[in-house]
Amino acid sequence: MILLNRDQPDLSLYVIGAFIIEKLHNTTGMFSILDLFDEVKEKIGFPSFLLTLDWLYIIGIIDFSDDGRLKICF
C-alpha cells in the first residue's frame, strides 16, 4: 500500500509527507519544487517526492502560489 508501508515505514506517504511539511513549516519563505527536492533528496527519491506532493495537494495541506512556488496552507 502506498500510504502505509508496514515493511518499510520510511517509504510511506505519511512519513515522507510529514518530513516535507516539517521542511516547509520551518522555512520563512516559499520553495520551488526543485529547491525543496534539493533539501530532501538524501532521504526521498524523486518519484516518491512527486507522489507525496500530489497527495499533500489533494488533501489541502500545500498549495502553489501564482509564481509556482509551494506554500503551506496552515
C-alpha positions, 0 to 999 in steps of 0.5 A: 500500500502506498500510504502505509508501508508496514515493511518499510515505514520510511517509504510511506506517504505519511512519513515522507509527507510529514518530513516535507511539511516539517521542511516547509513549516520551518522555512520563512519563505516559499520553495520551488519544487526543485529547491525543496527536492534539493533539501530532501533528496538524501532521504526521498527519491524523486518519484516518491517526492512527486507522489507525496506532493500530489497527495499533500495537494489533494488533501489541502495541506500545500498549495502553489502560489501564482509564481509556482512556488509551494506554500503551506496552507496552515 
